[in-house]
Amino acid sequence: MELMQHVLSEKKNAIKKAIILITVYTLLGILIMSISQHDLYLRGLKRIITSAVLCACVSYFWSYSKQFLAVYAGMTFFFASSIWIRFLDGLTVRSDTLLSNLTLAGMYWPVILLIWLGLAKLGTLTGHVRAGRFLSRIWLVVTLFIACLPNLILWAYFAVSHHYLRSDIVMTIYQTNKAEALAYLSMQPVFYLLLAAVLSAASVALLFHLVHKVCVTAQTGVSTKRRGWVTLFFIGLFLIAGAKTSCSLADYEPYHIGTSVQDAIKNYQAFATNKERRIANLKKLGSLQTMSGYKGVYVLIIGESETRDHMSVYGYSRDTTPWLKQFSQDPGTLIYRNSFSNHVHTVPTLTYALGEKNQYNRVAMDNAYSIIEVANAAGFDTYWISNQERYGAWDTPVAEIASTAKHQLWLNGEVGESLNTAYLDEALAEKAPDIQHVNNALIVFHLMGEHGRYEDRYPAEYEYFHQGKNRNVDCYDNAVRYTDYVLSLLYDKVAHNPHFQGFIYFSDHGEEPDQKKYHESTKFTNQMTHIPLIMHFSAAYRTAHPQVFATLKSQEEDYWTNDLLYNVMLEIMGIQGTSLVEPNLTLGNPAYDRTKENLRTLHGERKLEQ
């Protein structure tokens, strides 16, 4: 009788604790949700309650031990810690995203514990206690490592950069080489690198210690004899059934980052795979038309990491662009003062800039023609002359676009082996093929510009600025001044060609040397999007096409993003007959209607700001 009363009392006590736990869990979940400053929907409340019930069910096996509940809460918050990093970085968090991360994190821990419990109990029932314990411990180590690793990486990155690890950063790492990755790390403060390593190691050690203490040791372990298989079975079923209502894997931050990168890789691979199909489609169109009088030599210069905020031609206090300042006085030169990049990383920026795809249309990446492909179809000879390394050569869209040029010269002969260049950018003018006798061509020069370690981008005699308060800025400004000299060499290389028509210079994205944030999107500043756009047209071009030049000149103060480069190049070169015509997105066309309000950067995420 006393035993029955004790059992009933124990069950009542367990039910009471379960109700208290579910209530506290639910209230805490609602409180956390309110931080996101979004409306609380009924679906969200259902997720919280389901997760609370799951927590209460699993806690039953540990008799609602305070130590177990503390570790349970800590692990749940850790598994969802990517959300806390977003908060710390000042990023907005949607209520449904917050819920999904918390409830899914709340599912990780019960699943790990229930399977651990099942393995331990299986060993007891089959008479293989030691084997059961061994398997349960292996399970615990492996699953905890897999579950913890993504969040440890996110926290380590935050310790180094003080920012959240975005998917485009992961994509940049995927597309770069070992040397560039090491160069990036060398530019980070050593203290934060060491701190990240120490904190990661300490976190792993602490997590395994706590989990081992709660789940494995005899003092706080589970009495597998007292809890029946039936209870464990029904809780497992409830856990599976509750998964659909309590979590959404697509919104879980580590998973979301991974799928975003995977989707981007698929798009880039599709771009390369469909190259032959796009070329075949262009051939089906026949030879694209070039309007009368537009044949000739056009030069497109792609700069690297140059912000107009450090160019004296745009009003910067230091004399960093003496040649461009003089060049700007020529009647054929146009200086666009409100030009922006469409992203702050090279590959996404140039993929859009050099092709049909932009932030404002719905063209699929794998169907987007490039400026090189279209120029080929229009009968232009095409050149790609680069001082950039080939990142694993043909795996990125930029290299893929370059691969369609009829003539190619890569000064960096190694394929993705080194960030250092064998030559400074002036070698582009020295080693480029003789183009004095070319009469109809699009020639693209891709500079190394201000990429990476600025002091490596110019010769010793260009140590012009060296007494400033910020050594990093001095080196960057020296690199900008050297780029100005390189532009003068490239102009002299082509200007004397009797068929010369136009000279266009823009940068892929800007740079933030002042605060040592460089051009990393997680450390975004507006200066990273401030780029130069400078055009020069020969007297012959201005005479033959006065309306186009007049329109371009009238638009010097208009806002523009460089994903619209493809459009303006077709307008300047007079190429017609393409399947996509966007006059409202085309500089040089009177219908151009882009303003600061309807343009974007970071592929649509941010508005433009000076």
Buried (B, 14 or more C-beta within 10 A) or exposed (E): EEEEEEEEEEEEEBEEBBEEBBEEBBEBBEEBBEEBEBEBEEEBBBBBBBBBBBBBBBBBBBBBBEEBBEBBBBBBBBBBBBBBBBBEBEEEBEBBBBBBBBBBBBBBBBBBBBBBBBBBBBBEEEEEEEEBBEBBBEBBEEBBEEBBEBBBBBBBBBBBBEBBBBBBBBBBEBBBBEBBEEBBEEEEEEEBBEBBEEBBEEBBEEBBEBBBBBBBEEEBBBEBEEBEEEEBEEBBEBBEEBBEBBBBEEBBBBBBBBBBBEEBBEBBBBBBEBBEEBBEBBEEEEEBBBEEEBBBBBBBBBBBBBBBBBBBBBEBEBBBBBBBBEBBEEEBBBBBBBBBBBBBBBBBBBBBBBBBBBBBEEBEBBBBBBBBBBBBBBEBBBBBBBBBBBBBBBBBBBBBBBBBBBBBBBBBEBBBBBBBBEEBBBBBBEEBEEBEEBEBBBBBBBBBBBBBBBBBBBEEEBEBBEEEEEEBBBBBBBBBBBBBBBBBBBBEBBEEBEBBBBBBBBBBBBBBBBEEBBBBBBBBBBBBBBBBBBBBBBEBBBEBBEEBBEBBBEBBEBBBBBBBBBBBBBBBBBBBBBEBEBEEBBBBBEEBEBEEEEBBBBBEEBEBEE
